[in-house]
Amino acid sequence: MQRTEVPEQYKWNLTDLYPSDEAWEQAFAALEKKADFSKFRGTLSTAEGLEAYFKADEEIAGEAMRLFLYAHLKRDEDVRVTKYGSYVAKFMSFYTKISAETAFVTPELTALPDETLDAFISDPRFRDQDYMLSRIKASKKYTLSEKEEIILAQADEPLQTASLAFMMLDNAEVDFPEMMYEGKKVKLSHGLYSVIMSGKNRAKRKEAYNKYYSAYRKLLGTISTTYYGNVQKDIFYCRTRGYESCLQMALFEEDVEESVYRTLVESVHAAFPLMHRYIALRKKAMGYRTQYMYDIYPSLVEDAELKLSYEEAYDLCLKGLAPLGEEYLELFKKGRSEGWIDVCETEGKRGGAYSSGAYGVHPYVLLNYQKTTHDVFTIAHEMGHSIHTYFSNQSQPYAKADYKIFVAEVASTVNEVLLLKYLLKTTEDKKLKKYLLNYFLDMIRTTLFRQTQFAEFEERAHAMAEAGEPLNKDNLSALYKELNEAYYGPAIVHDDNIATEWARIPHFYTSFYVYKYATGITAAICIADRILKEGEPAVKDYFKFLSGGCSTDPVSLLKLAGADLTKKETFSAAMQEFEETLDAFEKTI
């Protein structure tokens, strides 16, 4: 389908950002002239100077984010259009320049005495920036001199080489073999591999699995070098700044206590018997004498898809999210009626789905909607992101509106859990109910268990390198196989292919990111359960979280909604949800 064929009600309305490309170009040119932070150098030690800087930063950065939002949304409508790719490139060049101009800010503030920073934090003029200033104060011991910070900033680009090399290798240069698929000889790819792995044909899954990993095994020496380079980059920053470990550095940047991470890992380990039971149940349901890793992707229930039009799917989401109350539902309806969402798959449009926003304007959602159960849940998921952004932007000043990545997946997953539980409660179709139970089990398996497995691999690999042990294809593969055996248990074969899965995970080049998926789904399950049990009081508390932005640390914000990630009970509750779903599914086999 061409974009010109799509009805207007299924396109996002970017005039809420800028009325035209010409208006964007004029705004960009004006901002380039206005953006000058050099005059603030040396002025941040006084309240007057700091206030002037914050005012300029909000004005310039706020407009910059709107410029970027328009540019990248226009580009994603049709990536073949070079004009909007150029808009994005122009913006990124401008952003790099501004980042360099403002490199003095953190060193200048951390050089101030604690008494001065404390005075700023308690000053009513900096009520909007008090949390930011408190984090700057906390980072003093990890911040270097301005000259040293400039050197580190200049080192950042070359230190990305390992990551960039892997991305190039993974996206362009892995030589996947050919295979017969649907009567044609085709070259295996990431996308095709995912399609085959979730398909019914076991022989094809086995063939694709073996051929896919054979391509990576040929490159294991190179990939282990790129991964070791990325870990060495982390160690360089860790030791240069004086952190105790790379994990501590990553957690500090998110303002998360290490106990949260430790409790996650301990709780998942305690639930290994449940995971092993599910893997064994999959083996039984499939009727296999021997189960392999290529057998865990297909749904155990065939031909039970929700095949709904976009309008029907949206209305179903509204019914599923009814426990969140009228205020939430009205915002959800606004998304459809007021041009937040770009719905249809068209030629040249970026694939997948996302929510994106900027302060001072409603969020936007990109979809490529198809009549599948997955895409029904995608509507709920992405609108969860958007309404979280909406609440934060409406409730918080600019400096506190942008919530941390640690909580970014919570609101979206709360929506998915509420929708799923509504469907389980209301459907009379036994096959669909069985499908949804399987869907929920796999959501928890892939998001809570699998992402924690990834996090453990990262932590242990970093610890090995920090202790002076060079990382190579042999010790990395041995580590990954050991973890896979622990997580998946004895009801599945742990072969040499799965030992090398670490080599194909792009997230490992954004270190200590993946554990946030696991804590996110844990919090979401607990919050959704509380909303369904307690009703309005729980919804009010949840709205406090949605409205919190980054007004305080993310763990404290989740406590407002009733999800205390410092307590094992929260993780145990999520595991109990997994067990109850497993019990219900087991009865259908």
JOHU-V848596 format. One record per backbone hydrogen bond with DSSP energy under -0.5 kcal/mol. NH is the residue of the N-H (numbers start at 1). CO is the residue of the C=O. Records with the same first field share a line. If there is no record, write none. Layout:
NH=CO / CO
This chain:
5=2
6=3
10=7
11=8
13=339
14=12
16=13
17=14
18=14
24=20
25=21
26=22
27=23
28=24
29=25
30=26
31=27
32=28
33=29
34=30
35=31
36=34
40=37
41=38
43=40
46=43
50=46
51=47
52=48
53=49
54=50
55=51
56=52
57=53
58=54
59=55
60=56
61=57
62=58
63=59
64=60
65=61
66=62
67=63
68=64
69=65
70=66
71=67
72=68
73=69
74=70
75=71
76=72
77=73
78=74 / 75
79=348
81=78
82=80
84=81
85=81
86=82
87=83
88=84
89=85
90=86
91=87
92=88
93=89
94=90
95=91
96=92
97=93
98=94
99=95
100=96
101=97
102=98
103=100
105=102
107=103
108=104
109=105
110=106
111=107
112=109
116=113
117=113
118=114
119=115
120=116
121=117
122=118
123=119 / 120
126=123
127=124
130=126 / 127
133=129
134=130
135=131
136=132
137=133
138=134
139=135
140=137
142=139
143=139 / 140
149=145
150=146
151=147
152=148
153=149
154=150
155=151
156=152
157=153
158=154
159=155
160=157
161=158
164=160
165=161
166=162
167=163
168=164
169=165
170=166
171=167
172=168
173=168 / 169
174=169
176=174
179=186
181=184
184=181
186=179 / 184
188=177
193=189
194=190
195=191
196=192
197=193
198=194
199=196
202=200
205=201
206=202
207=203
208=204
209=205
210=206
211=207
212=208
213=209
214=210
215=211
216=212
217=213
218=214
219=216
220=217
223=219
224=220
225=221
226=222
227=223
228=224
229=225
230=226
231=227
232=228
233=229
234=230
235=231
236=232
237=233
238=234
239=235
240=236
241=237
242=238
243=238
249=245
250=246
251=247
252=248
253=249
254=250
255=251 / 252
256=251
260=257
261=257
262=258
263=259
264=260
265=261
266=262
267=263
268=264
269=265
270=266
271=267 / 268
272=269
274=271
275=271
276=272
277=273
278=274
279=275
280=276
281=277
282=278
283=279
284=280
285=281
286=282
287=283 / 284
288=283
293=493
295=292
296=293
307=305
308=306
313=309
314=310
315=311
316=312
317=313
318=314
319=315
320=316
321=317
322=319
324=321
325=322
329=325
330=326
331=327
332=328
333=329
334=330
335=331
336=332 / 333
337=333
338=334
340=335
341=335
342=365
343=10 / 341
344=10
347=1
349=346
350=76
354=366
356=364
361=358
364=356
365=340
366=354
367=342 / 365
369=343
372=370
376=372
377=373
378=374
379=375
380=376
381=377
382=378
383=379
384=380
385=381
386=382
387=383
388=384
389=385
390=386
391=387
392=388
393=389
394=390
395=391
396=392
400=397
401=397 / 398
402=398
403=401
407=404
408=405
410=407
411=407
413=409
414=410
415=411
416=412
417=413
418=414
419=415
420=416
421=417
422=418
423=419
424=420
425=421
426=422
427=423
430=428
433=429
434=430
435=431
436=432
437=433
438=434
439=435
440=436
441=437
442=438
443=439
444=440
445=441
446=442
447=443
448=444
449=444
450=445
452=448
453=449
454=450
455=451
456=452
457=453
458=454
459=455
460=456
461=457
462=458
463=459
464=460
465=461
466=462
467=463
468=465
469=464
470=468
476=472
477=473
478=474
479=475
480=476
481=477
482=478
483=479
484=480
485=481
486=482
487=483
488=484
489=485
492=489
493=291
495=493
499=495
500=496 / 497
501=498
503=500
504=501
505=502
506=504
508=505
509=506
510=507
513=510
516=513
517=514
518=514
519=515
520=516
521=517
522=518
523=519
524=520
525=521
526=522
527=523
528=524
529=525
530=526
531=527
532=528
533=529
534=530
535=530 / 531
537=534
538=535
539=535
540=536
541=537
542=538
543=539
544=540
545=541
546=542
547=543
548=545
550=400
551=548
554=254
557=553
558=554
559=555
560=556
561=557 / 558
562=559
563=558
564=562
565=563
567=564
570=567
571=567
572=568
573=569
574=570
575=571
576=572
577=573
578=574
579=575
580=576
581=577
582=578
583=579
584=580
585=581
586=582
587=583
588=585
589=585 / 586
